[in-house]
Amino acid sequence: MADAGVRYRDKVTIVTGGSTGIGKGCVQVFVKHGSKVVFCARGEAAGKALESEVNAAGPGEATFIRCDVTKEDEIKNVIDKTVEKYGRIDCLINNAGQHPPKASIDNFSADDFRRLLDTNLVSYFLFAKFALPHLRKTEGNIINDSSLVGKIGQPGAVTYVATKGGITAFTKALAIDEAKYNVRVNGFSPGNVWTPMWENEVNEYSDPEAAKKSGADCQLSGRYGTIEEAGLLCLFLAADATFCTGIDVNLSGGAELNYGVKNMRLTDAK
């Protein structure tokens, strides 16, 4: 009976950008629920520390592989090493991404946009491309981390929002193509989930506590989401949502609902 709550035992999961933030929450939750998790990121120290942490807790296990998701050969290496070790892939969680500092379109170059596309969107395409031959064998699933701003927009983030909207569209198109193999492809759109990225942003303000509260007040629930809640949503999509494909689930605390002061002539875009 001790294992009754373990919902993804012995399934093999890959998490990109898994050493911090939402990716870290996914690694922790999936290992807690018995999965064999291979996760990647550029930061080796944080990756190795998380690997040790979750392996000590179990009941699943984790393996960290360093990977720059803008490099196709390193992406393929993660897939190859996973199959070499475990012989299968059941779930791919595409999560790695960046949010550049806020700026108007005048201050973004075409090369800035291309680099962001490589990180936030092309990496999802490549991980899916290389994982799908294995996911088709297991009738597995892909989960793509998009963003609420891909639906509602965000000031000073035209390139970032474009990449996130692309992820949502990519999810729907791939779900159609992979349905014949019984591979499900779903996504989720986080709003304000408390991560190191959010912490760094509020610390740039003259009053970080006020900035943090302002971010929390954007949700109907009056708080930030947690990385554990993000991981639990992904677990639901992987383990339980077996009649869902091509969907995108808001993880937003209701941030997209209700009226607010949105007159850009009155509000500070920062």
Secondary structure as the mmCIF struct_conf table of DSSP 4:
data_model
#
loop_
_struct_conf.conf_type_id
_struct_conf.id
_struct_conf.beg_label_comp_id
_struct_conf.beg_label_asym_id
_struct_conf.beg_label_seq_id
_struct_conf.end_label_comp_id
_struct_conf.end_label_asym_id
_struct_conf.end_label_seq_id
TURN_TY1_P TURN_TY1_P1 ALA A 2 GLY A 5
BEND BEND1 TYR A 8 TYR A 8
TURN_TY1_P TURN_TY1_P2 ARG A 9 ASP A 10
STRN STRN1 VAL A 12 THR A 16
TURN_TY1_P TURN_TY1_P3 GLY A 17 SER A 19
BEND BEND2 THR A 20 THR A 20
HELX_RH_AL_P HELX_RH_AL_P1 GLY A 21 LYS A 32
TURN_TY1_P TURN_TY1_P4 HIS A 33 GLY A 34
STRN STRN2 LYS A 36 ALA A 41
BEND BEND3 ARG A 42 ARG A 42
HELX_RH_AL_P HELX_RH_AL_P2 GLU A 44 ALA A 57
BEND BEND4 PRO A 59 GLY A 60
STRN STRN3 GLU A 61 ARG A 66
TURN_TY1_P TURN_TY1_P5 VAL A 69 THR A 70
HELX_RH_AL_P HELX_RH_AL_P3 GLU A 72 TYR A 86
BEND BEND5 GLY A 87 GLY A 87
STRN STRN4 CYS A 91 ASN A 94
HELX_LH_PP_P HELX_LH_PP_P1 PRO A 100 LYS A 102
HELX_RH_3T_P HELX_RH_3T_P1 ILE A 105 ASN A 107
HELX_RH_AL_P HELX_RH_AL_P4 ALA A 110 LEU A 117
HELX_RH_PI_P HELX_RH_PI_P1 ASP A 118 VAL A 122
HELX_RH_AL_P HELX_RH_AL_P5 SER A 123 THR A 138
TURN_TY1_P TURN_TY1_P6 GLU A 139 GLU A 139
STRN STRN5 ASN A 141 ASP A 145
TURN_TY1_P TURN_TY1_P7 LEU A 148 LEU A 148
HELX_RH_AL_P HELX_RH_AL_P6 VAL A 149 ILE A 152
TURN_TY1_P TURN_TY1_P8 PRO A 155 GLY A 156
HELX_RH_AL_P HELX_RH_AL_P7 VAL A 158 GLU A 178
HELX_RH_3T_P HELX_RH_3T_P2 ALA A 179 TYR A 181
TURN_TY1_P TURN_TY1_P9 ASN A 182 ASN A 182
STRN STRN6 ARG A 184 PRO A 190
BEND BEND6 ASN A 192 ASN A 192
STRN STRN7 VAL A 193 VAL A 193
HELX_RH_AL_P HELX_RH_AL_P8 PRO A 196 VAL A 202
TURN_TY1_P TURN_TY1_P10 ASN A 203 GLU A 204
BEND BEND7 TYR A 205 ASP A 207
HELX_RH_AL_P HELX_RH_AL_P9 PRO A 208 ALA A 216
TURN_TY1_P TURN_TY1_P11 ASP A 217 CYS A 218
BEND BEND8 GLN A 219 GLN A 219
TURN_TY1_P TURN_TY1_P12 LEU A 220 SER A 221
BEND BEND9 GLY A 222 ARG A 223
STRN STRN8 GLY A 225 GLY A 225
HELX_RH_AL_P HELX_RH_AL_P10 ILE A 227 LEU A 235
HELX_RH_PI_P HELX_RH_PI_P2 PHE A 236 ASP A 240
TURN_TY1_P TURN_TY1_P13 THR A 242 PHE A 243
BEND BEND10 GLY A 246 GLY A 246
STRN STRN9 ASP A 248 LEU A 251
BEND BEND11 SER A 252 SER A 252
TURN_TY1_P TURN_TY1_P14 GLY A 253 GLU A 256
BEND BEND12 LEU A 257 ASN A 258
TURN_TY1_P TURN_TY1_P15 MET A 264 LEU A 266
BEND BEND13 THR A 267 THR A 267
#
